[in-house]
Amino acid sequence: MGIFQPERMDKEPSPLPPIHRGVTSRNLKSACFLLEALNGLATTYFFYYIYFYTEEVFKFREMQNLLLAALLGAVYAFGCFFSGRFAQNFGYFTSIRCGVALMAISILACSQVQSLWLTIVLVMAACVGMCLTWPAMEAVVSEGEPPARLQGLVGFYNTVWAAVAGFAYFTGGAMIQKWGLHSMFYVPAAIFIIELILATWLEKEVLRQPPSTEHVALPLLHPIKESYKSPVAPATFLKLAWLANPMAYLAINTIISSVPALARRFNYSPMVAGFVCSIWLFTRAGAFIALWLWPGWHYRFRFLAASYIVMTVSFGAMFLVPHPWALVLFQILLGPALGLIYFSSLFYSMDVGQTKGEHGGIHEAAIGIGNTLGPGVAAAALEFFPGRPGSGPWAVCLLLTPGLIALYWMRYKEPKPPA
């Protein structure tokens, strides 16, 4: 049997226009990761806790929060698809600066309004701003990097945003409880202002760099030699990951928008809910570290399929087993499964092809599709089966099942390469 190897661009990279120039300075590369950390911290504080705000101020219940989550998921899907192209055409840092400024303005405005519909419009505007940041940041980190370094860079990138997201969700409930509900606006807005200043400075410094094909080594970002072989073309793995990742976020966004309902079920305060329901974020961050240091999972279908199965079972058990121990145990299992699925999507997006910004946009748009479908289906189930509290999670699990079937079909429908 012949063996497909991922198509690599091992030859010297072609010169990039200034707006897409790779970051070759160690200090500037470190600043890029600091920029990412600030973005992850602020967006988690706001977008993960907005559902507590709507419940407290506008008396939303689970269905209304699920519908809001589905709406924001749709905005994110469309926004990221086009923002990836925007970043590719106008520059990565231009996209980041526009997105951060839009988020800061929208969130500050949101803190001053009392109207439900105006609040929703402003939250949607902030979501558009977020769309402009993530695809561009992914491209900044990976642009112009040789394949041997890409695994390490993407791994470190994933670890950074996952760690700060876990920290933000863990501390966000305590922040709201101690500083008041409006702290979920002011704290992220302050972080965004710092991020905007850093992004402006960083863009100027990157453009001052002389064009270079030499890449400095960051601590813990040593080149990793790969020894894998796969009977499946790398482009097929990219499609598999682009299918699995939105299904993962289908579960994630349902969890996030349902945490206030879980808190009511177990009589948790926002602070305790933040502590308990952030477990999967920390185990996902731990999985990112392991996957970053061990590249043996690359282009191996069984790891992706096993993660998908564990994700589906863990998600269902979190909601359908009415005991706090189940909520904790299955979050521990859920995090690593989500980690491998996300890492697969981002790594293959950056590894296959040259248009980093556009591929990053597709990767994030796929996340938005999942963010829409999960809460939307759960809300529909609650509407049609109002007397069944577990109807939402059951509906999401049923929606995840065809995704697993599709994964296997896509994996085995490809013709075998000639011997």
N, C-alpha and C positions, 0 to 999 in steps of 0.2 A: 504493500500500500504506500502511495506517495504521502508526503507529509507537508502540510502547509506551515510555513513560518510567518509570523507577522511581518509585513512589509516595513522595513526600517529605512530611515533617512540617515544612515551612518556617514554619508559623505558630508563635506563641509556645507553648512547651511547657507542658503542664498541670502544676500543682504536684505535687511528689512527696512521699510520706511521708518523715519524717526518716530512716528506715533506708535509703532509696534516693536521698537527696539528692545532686545532682551536686556535684562538687568544683570550686569556682569560684576558689579561691586558687591562685596560681602555686606558692607554696612547698608547699602540700598536694598539688597535682597532681604535683609533682616527687617528693614523698615516696611517692606511690602507685607511681611507676615504680621507686623504690628498693625498695619492698616486693616488687614483681614480680621485680626482679633477684635479691634474696636467695632468693626461692622457687625461681627457675630454677636458681640456683647449687647450692642444697642438694639439690633433687630430682634433678638430673643426677648429682651426685657419688654419690648413693645408688643410684638406680634403674638407672643405666647401668652401674655397676660391681658390682652384686649378683651378676652372672653369673660374674665372676672369683672372687668369694667362694665361691659354691657349687661351682665347679670345684675350688678349692683345699681347702676344708674338707670338703665332702661328696662329692668326687670325681665331680661331675656331668660328663657329656660333652654333646655338641651336642644330642642328642635331649632329655635331661632339662632342659637350659636352655631349649630351645624350648617344652617343655611348661609350665615355670614362667612363661615370658613369655606364653603363651596364657592361663594362669590369671589372671595379673595384668591382662591385657587385658580379660578378662571382668569382673573386679572393677571395673575403671575404667569400663567401659561402663555397667554398672548403677549404679555409684556416682555418676557424673557426671549421669546422667539425673535422679536423684532429688535430688542436691545442688543442681542448678540451680534446682529448685522450692523447696528449702529456703532457698537464698539469697534468692529472690524473696519468700518469705513471712516470713522472720525477720530479714532484713537481710544485706547483703553482708559487712560487717565481722564480724558474728557468725559467719558461715560460715567466713571466713578464720581467725579466731582459733581456732575449734574444730578446723579442719583442721590448722593449724600445731602446736597443742598435741598432737593425736593423733599426728602424724608424729614429733615430738620424743620423746614417751614410748615409742612403738613401736620407734624406732630404737635408743634407749638400752637398752631391754629386750633387743632382738635381739643387742646386743653382748655380753650376759652369759649367753646360753643356748648349750647345746651340742646340743640336740635338733634334728634335721632338721625334724620336723613342727611343733614350736613356732616354729622360725625362719620357716617358710613362713607360719604363722598371723600372726606379727608383721609380716612383710613385707606381707601382705594388709591388715592393719590400717593400716599406713603408707600403702598405696595408697588406702584409703578416705579417709584424711586429705588426701591430695593431691587427691582428687576434690572436696573441699569448698573448695579454694582457687582453682583456675583459673577455673571459670565465674564466681565472684564477682569475681575480679580483672578479668576482661574487662568485666564489667558496671560496676564502679567507674570504669574508665577512660572508658567510652563513655556512661554514663547521662546523659541530658539534653543531650547535645552536638548542635549543629546539624549537618546533613549536610556542610556545607562544611569543618567541622573534623574530622569523623569519619575521613576518609581519613588525615589527618595523625596523629591520635591512635592509630588502629589500626596504622598503619605504624610509628610510634615504639615502640608496645607490642611488636610483633613483633620489631623490631630488638633491643630490650633483652633479651628472653628468649632469642632465638636467639644473640646475642653471648655472653651469660654461659653458655649451654649449651655453646657451642663451647669457651670458655675452660675450663669445668669438665671436659669430656671430654679436652681437650688436656693438662691438668695432673693429672687424676685418677690416671692410671697412675703418674706420677712420685711423686705423693703416697703411694700405696700402697707403692711400691718403697722410698721413703726413710723413711717414718714407720711402716710396718707395715700389715698388712691391716686392722686394726681402726680405722685412721684414717678409713676410709669410713663408719664409724658416728659417731665423735666429732666430726669436722669438720662434717658436715651438722647434727647435733644442736645444736651450738653456734650455727650460723647460724640454725636455727629458733628458738632462744631469743631471739636478737636480733630476728628478724622478729616474734615474738609481742609483744615490748615495743613495737616500732614500730607494729604494727597496733592495739594497745590505745590508744596515744597518738593515732594518726591518727584513729581513730573518734571520740574525744572532741572533737578539733579540728574535724572535719567537721560534727559535730552542733551545734557552736557557731556555725557560719556562718549568717548571715541568709539566708533563701531569696532567690535571685537568678536571673534569666534571663540575666545578662551573664556572658560567659565570657572569662577572661583569656587572653592569647596566651602560650604557652610558646615559648622559643627553638626555631626550626626547625619549629614547628607552625603555620605560617601557613595561613589558609584557602585551599583549592584549588577553583577553579571547574571544573566538569565540562562537557564539550561532547559527550558520547557520545549516541548513539541506538542503539536495539536493537529488532529485530522480535520479541524474546522478552520476556515479562513478567519482572520482577525476581524474583517468587516462583519461577519456573522455574529461574533461575540459582541461587537458594538451594538448591533440590533437587539441581541438578547438582553444586554444591560439596559438599553433604552426602553425595553418593555418592562423589565423587572423593577427598575427604579421608580417609575410612577406608581406601580402597584404597592411598593413599599411606602411611598408617601401617601397613598390612599389610606393606609393604616395609620401613619404618623399624624396626619392632619385630623383624622377622626379622634385619635387619642387626645390631642392638644385641645380641641374644641369641646371635648367631653369631660375634661378634668374637673370643671366646676360641678358637674353632675356627680362625678365620683366623690368629690369632696363632700357633697351633701349626703351621699349614701353612707359614707363612713364617719360623718360628722367631723370632718377635718376643717380647720381654719385655713385661709390662704397660705399662711406660713407653713403649716404642717403638710398641706397638699404639695407645696413646692418642694419640700424636703423628700417626701415619699415618692412623688411622681416624676422626680428627676433621675431616678436610678437608671433607667434605660439610656439616658443621655450619657451618663458616665461609663456604662459598660460598652456603649457604642464607641466612645473615645478610646477606651482600652483596646477594643478590637482594631481601631485604626492604627494604633501603635504596632500591634502584632502584625497586621497586614503590610504595614510600611516596612518593617524589618525583615519580613519573610515573603519574597515574591513568588513562592512556589504555587500560589493560587492562580497566577495569571493564565488565562486561556485554558482553564480547566472547568468544564461544564458542571461536574459533580458538586463543586463547592457552591456555585451559584444556585443550583437546584436545591441542595440541602438547606441553604440559607432561606430560600423562599418558603420551604415547607415549615421550618422552625418559626419563621415570622408569622405565618398564617395561624399555626396552632397557638403560639404565645399571645397573639393579639386577641383571639377569641377567648382564651382562658382568662385573660386580665379582666374582661367585662362579664363573662358568663359564670365564673366561679366566685360566689359572693363572700369571699373571705380576704382580709388584709394580707395574709401570707401568700395567697395566690397573686395578688397585685405586685408584691415584691419579687417573688420567685420568677414569674414569667417576664417581668421587666429585665431581670438579669439575663434571661435567654434571648429576649427580643433585641437588645442592643447589639450584640455581635452579628446577628443575622442581618439587621438593617445596615450595619457597618460594611459588611462585605458587599451587599447589593449596591450601596451608594458608591463605595470605592471602585467597584467594577465599572459603573457608568462613567464616573469622572476620569478614571485612568484610561479606559478605552477611548473616550472622547478626545483626550489629549494625545493619545498614542497613535491613533489611526487618523492620518490626514494632517493637513497643514493649516487650515483655517481655524485657529484656536478659539478666537472670539465667537465665531459662528457655531462651532461645535459646542462650546460652553453654553451658548444660548439654547441650543437644542436640548442639551442635558438638563438645564434648568427649566425649560418649557415642559419637558416630560414630567418633571417634579410637579409643576403646576397642574397638569392634567390629573395626576393622582390626587393632588390636594382638592380638586374639584369633585372628582367621582366619589371618593370615600365619604365625606360628610354629606354630599347630595343624596347618595343611596341610603345612608343611615337616616337622614331626615325623612325621606320618602317612606321608609319602613315604619318609622314612628307615626307618620300620618295615617298610613293604611292599616297598621296594627297597633293602635294606641293602647290596648289593654295588655300588651306583651312588652315588658321593660327591656328584654334582651333582643327585640326584633332588629334594632339598628346594628349591633355587632354581628348577629347572624347574617344579615343582609350583606355586610361588608365581607365576611368570610366566604359567602357564596360567590361574591364578585371576584375574590382573590383566586378561587379555584380554577376558573377558565384561564387565568393568567398562567398558572402552572402548566396546564395542558398546552397552551400556546408556546411556552418555553420549550417543551419537549418536541413539539411539532417543528418549530423553527430550527432546533438543533439537529434533528435527524432528517429533515426534508432536503438538506443540501446534498447534491451528488458527491460521491467520493471522488477525490482527485485521482488522476491516472497514475498507475504504478510507475 
